[in-house]
Amino acid sequence: MKPKQQAAKNNLRNLWIVPFLGFGLLFTGCGGDTPVADGPVTVQYWEKWTGFEGEAMVAVVDRFNTIQNDIFVELTTVSQIDRKVLVATAGGDPPDIAGLFSFNVYNYAELNALMPLDDFIKQAGIKAEDYIPAYWRLCLAAGKVYALPTTPASIGLHWNKRMFREAGLDPERPPRTIEELDYYAKKLTVRDEVGKIVQVGFLPIWPGWWNWAWGLFFGGELWDGGDTVTPDDSRNIIAYEWVQKYSRGYGLKELQTFRSGFGNFSSPQNPFLSEQVAMVLQGVWMYNFIDMYAPDLEWGAAPFPTSSSDLYGTSICEADVLVIPSGSRHPREAFEFIKYVNTQAGMELLCMGQRKHTPLRKVSKEFLEQHPNPYIEMFIELAKNPNAKRSLAIGIWNEYDDEMRVAFDRIWLQEGTAAEILGTAKRRLQKSYDRELRRKARLLKDN
């Protein structure tokens, strides 16, 4: 069967790679085009998506394979893709294109595991101004462009309008400040005749995906941009004292009993979808789960409350990205596909398929009018807000994230004050960051 015929039946396939046992070398090599015989160049593309998200990219790949005759993109789905791309790159046999997470870009670039895309981007006429700045910045490392975005996401408050109405709250007026959030949460919390919690207004511990980020909504910073990490920033301490008030107010034992009734996130038993929790911090993707598991839910979405009005609109923005691993056999052809995905037509096809917004500044009227998420423009505005934040672009980010998870759990379990626990996190992380800075200094000296 010819590649063009195969494109119509292009299915995501599972790829199994020998488990990664560890490595300690820097990656090198920029790859190059391999001469080919007659016919299109086949480009190997590894992606992490399955389900409707995978189907959305299959549609983009099929469209690309149909509109030109020189390149055939072969799409393969890969679990644990960030680990397996590193393994394949270290072994000298990477895919030509990989779909990674934006938080992978900095570390991969430091390992020389990615090709810089600057020359390709310049030739293609792609500019930073084409993108919402929050998403463009995710693609940079050490002043170079190592990725281009695909589907982006910003996060905000989601609330249950029916529960608001029954609690005597205006269902169209979500809280804007932390003080209002606390008031609403109290009004929305319900206990039965014996004092057992049957409904809560808000739980900082659910879903537990951004335990490092609560300080952002209080104006806190996790890094000074130079030599110092700052988990113990005074505003971060205030934020985690606020978190701890919730565990004290509800009671740990009572919360443990209540949370035992929560189901999986991706299920009808998700506590927001089953109307056990009235307000949650969630991303633009939440619409998909509401539509799938609770289509009759009355809900809204807005910026998450902040400690002061000047911070309102604070959000965490991340994205999926496309990269060319070092050692790619067909980097030029790989970039042709990446360039197509980053056209308005390619990007809107993909983002509509995943029901997310686009990272591009230019958006068609049809995309906005036909998008099923009624709050899609709000999520776009969150990404454009000057208070849009991201995970840190530093070499120890994975360790930092893990340390903040531990700190959050200890604070939630009331094992000490927020100041004490964040102070411990600061000491541990600063030692690691100092080692990272010394390593980088040695590399610069050697070069």
N, C-alpha and C positions, 0 to 999 in steps of 0.2 A: 504494500500500500504506500502511495506517495505521501510525502509530508503534508501536502495540502489536503489530501483526503483524511489523513490522520487528525488534522486540526479540528475537524468537525466532531470527532469523537475523543478529543483530548481529555483524559481523566486524570485526576490527582492520584498519584501512586505513592505508597509508603516506601520509604528508604530506610534500610537498617544498616548501621555503621558499627564497627567494632567499638565497644565502650572505651571512652577516653580514660587512660591510666595516669595521665599527668605529663607535664612537659615544663621545661624551663628555658626555652630558647626564644629569641626574637625572630619574627618571621621576616623574610626578605624576598625580593623578586617582584617584578612589575608585570610579568606576563607578556604575551605577544601573540599576534595573529598567526595561526598555523595555516600554511597553504592547504587549500581544499580542491577537490575535484569538481567537476561540473555539478551544478545544482546549488540549492541554498545552503548556507552555513548553519549548522545546528548548534544552538546556544542552550546550555544546560542551566536551568533556573530552579533553585531550591526555595520553597516557601513553606511557612509554618501553618497556614490557614487550612481549616477543614470546614465542612458544613456550608452554610450559605455564604460565609466569608470566602471560602475557597472557590465556590462557584462564581463569585463576583470576579475574582482574578482570572479564572478559566475563560470567562467571557471576554476579558481584556486581551488575554493571550490569543484567543481565537480570532478576535478582530484584527490584531496586529499581523498574525500569520496570513490573514486573508487579503489585507490591503497592500501587501508588497510581496515580492518573490525572491528576495536575496537572503532572507534570514528566516529560520524556523526556530521558534522558542519551544523547548520541551520542558514542561512544568512538572515538578515532582514535589510532593508534600513530605516534609521532614519534621519529625518530633524532636524536641530539644535542639532546635536548629542553631541556637547561638553556640552551643558546645560542639556540635558536629561540624559546623563550618570551620571552627578553629582546628579541629582534628584533621579535616581534609586539607586545609591550607598548610598545616605543618607537614603533612605527608606528601605535599606537592601535587595533589589531585583535587583542587577545589572546583566547585561549580563556577560557571561564568558570571552568574548573578545570584545574589542571596537576598532574601527578604528578612531583615533583622528588626530589632527594636531600637529606637533612638538612643536608649541608654547604653547600647553596645558600642556606639560609634567611637567615643573617646578612647576607651580601652583598646579596641581593635586597631585604631589608628596608631596608638602608642606602640603596639606590638608589630607594626608594619604589616598587619594582616589584610589591609585594604589598599586599593589603588586610589590615589587622589584623583578627583574628577575635574579639576580646574580647567585643564586644557580642553577636554571634551565639552565642558559647559560653555567655555568661551566661544568655541567653534559653533556651538548650537545656538548661541545668542541668548542663553538662559541667564537671568539676572536675579540678584537677591530681591529686587523690587517686585518680582513676579509673585512672591510668596508672602503670606502673613509672617511677620518677623519672628514670632515665637517658634514657628516650625522651621524656618530657615536656619535659625541658630542651632537647632538640634543636629544639623548635618555637618557642623564645623568642628575641627580640632586643629589646634596649633596654627590657626590662620588659613587652613586649607579646607576645601570641601571634599568630604569623603562619602557622602550619601546624598540621595534626594528622597523627599518624603513620598509616601503613598497615602494611607488613610490616617488622619490625625484624630486627636481626641482632646477635649477639654472637659473639666468636671465641675459640677455644681450641685446645688440642693435640689432634691426631688421630694415632693410632699404629697400627701394623700388629702384630697379636697373634701371627700366625704367625712373623714375623721376630723378635719378642721371644723366643718360645719356642725357636727354633732358635739364638739367641744365648745361651741359658742364663738369660734374664731372665723374671721373672714376667709373663705376658701380661696379667694383671689388675691390675698395679701400675705405673701410669705414673710418670715422674719428677715430683717436686713442687718441687724446687729447681734452680737453674741448675747447681749442682755435680753433682747427679744426672743432669741432662740431658746434660752433657758426658760423664759416665761411660757412660751408656747409648749415646750417639752413637758413642763409641769402640768399644764392644762390638759395635755393629751395622754398623760399616763393614767392608767386605770388599774385598780386592784379589786379583787373580789371581796366577798363578805368576810373572809378570814385573812385578808391582807396579802394574798398571793397576787403577784403581778400578772396581768393578762394582756396588757397593752402598754407600750412605752412611746413617748414622743420622739426621743432621739437617743442613740447610743454611740458614743465615739468609738467604741470597740468594733462596731459593725460597719463595713465588712472587714476592716483591718488591713486594707491595702495601702493606705497612706499614713502609717503610724509615724513616719518621719516628718510629716508635713504640717502638723497642727499649728506649729509656730508661725507659719506663713500667714494665717488668717489673723494673727495678732501683730504682724509686722516684723516677726523674727527672721533671723538669717542663720544659716548653718555653716557659712564659710565667709571669710573676709575678702575672698578673691585673691589672696596672696599666700602667706605661710601659715595661716592659723585657721583651724576649724572651730566653729562656735556653736556646738549644740547647747551650751549653757548660756547663750545669749539671754539677757534678762527677760526679753519678750517671749522667748521659748519657755522659760521657766513659768511665766504667767500662764501660757497656753496649757502646759501640762499640769499645772495646779488646777486649771479649769477641767481638764480631763478627769483628774482624780476626784473632783467634786461629784461627778456623775457616779463613780463606783461607790463612793461613800453614801450618796443620797439614795440610790436604789438598794444598796446592800449587796455584798458579794454573793452571799448564799442565795438570796432571792433571785439575783440575776442569773446565777448558774442554773437554777431550776427553770427560769423563764427561757434561757437560751437553749436548753436541752430540747426544746420544741422546734428549733429552727431547722429547716431543711437545706439542701444544697442551693447555692446561688442560682444555678441554672435549673430551676424547677419551680413548680407552683408553690412549694413550701418555703421559698425565699421569703423571709419575714416581712419585707416591704410588699411583696406581691400578695402574701396571705393576710395583709393588713394587721400584723402584729406590731410593726414599727411604723410610725407616721411620717418620719423625716429621715432621709439618708443622704450621704455624700456619694454621688455616683457620676459616671461619665455619660457622654452622648449615646453610647451603646445601650444604655438602660432601656431605651424605647423598644429595642428588639425583644427583650425579655418580657416587657409588659405586653407587647403585642402577641407574643407566643403563648404566655402562660396566664395572663390576667387582662384580656382585652377590654373588659368592662370596668377596669379600675379608673376612678376619677383622680387624675394626678396633674401636677404641674412641675415646672423646672425653672430655676432662677439662680443667680449668683449665690454662693454660700455666704452666710452672715460673717461679718468681720468685727473686730473690736472697735474700729473707728470708721467714719464715713469715707475718709480718703483711701482706705484699703478696699472698699466695696468693689467687687468685680475681680478680686483675687481668685485665680484658678491655677490648677496644675495642667500643663499642656505637654503631651508626649505624642509620638507618632510611630507608625511603622515606616521603615525606610528600605530602599533598594541600594545595594552596594555591589561593587565588583571586587571580589577577593583577589589578593595578590596571587599571581600564578594563573589567572584566568587565561584560557587559550584563545579566547575571542573577545578581548575587551572592547574593541570598536563596535562590533556587532551587538555586544551586550549593552553598550550605552545607547545604541539606536532604540532598543526596546525601552530602556529606562526613560529616554527622551520622549517616546510616545506616551508612556504612562503619565508623564508630567505635562502633556498638552491638556488643554481644557476639556477636549472631548474624551481623552483616555481617562483622565482623573475623575471626571463626573460619572463616567460609566462605572468605574470601580467604586467610588464613594457612595453612589446611589445604591449599588448592589449590596454594600455593607451598611447602608443607612447611616452613614456618618457625613460630616461636612468635608469640604475640600480644603487643602492647605494653600491653595492659590488665592491671590487677591481677587482675580477676576472670576466671577461666578455668573452663570447664565440665569436669566429670569426663569426659564423652564425648570432648572434644577431646584430652585427655591420653591417654586409653586407646586411642583410634583413631589417634593420630598415628603415622606409619610410622617416624619417626626415634627409635630407642630411647634417645637421649640428650637428647630435647627438654627435659625438666625440668632437666637440668644447664645447658643454655644459658639457660633462664629464670633460674636462680639466679645465673649469671654477670652477667646484666643487673641483678639486684637487689643485687649485691655493692657495698658502699661504694667499692670500688676500680674500679668501672666508669668508663672514660674515653671521651673523644670527641676528634675533631679540634678545633682551636682556633676559638673564635667571635671571630675578629678579621678585620678587613678585608683583611689581606695573607695570608690562609691559603693561597691558591693558590700564591703566590710562596714561602711558607714550605715547603710540601710539595715544590715543585720544588727548592728549595735543599737540603733534607734528602736528596732522592734523589741529587743531585750529590755531597753530602758522603758518603753511604753508599757510592756507587760508588768514590769516591777512597780511602776507608778500606779497602774490600774489595780494591782493586787495590794497596794498600800504597804509596800515593803520599805518605804522611806519617803522622804520629801522629794518633790520634783527637783529642787536645787541639788540635793545630795546625789540623786541618781544621774541627773544630767551632768553633774560635775565628774562623776566616775566615767561616764561615757566620753567626756572631753579628754580626760587624761589618757584613756586607752587609744582613742582615735588620733590624738595629737602625736603620740609615739609612732603610730603607723604612718601618719602623714609625713612626719620628719624623716622616717626611713625612705619613704617614696621620693621626697625632695632630694635627699642625698643620692639616691640611685640615679635620678635624672641628671643631677649635677655631674656625676661621674661619667655618664654617657656623653654629655655635652663636652666634657673635657677630653674624653678619648677621641671624639670626632673632630 
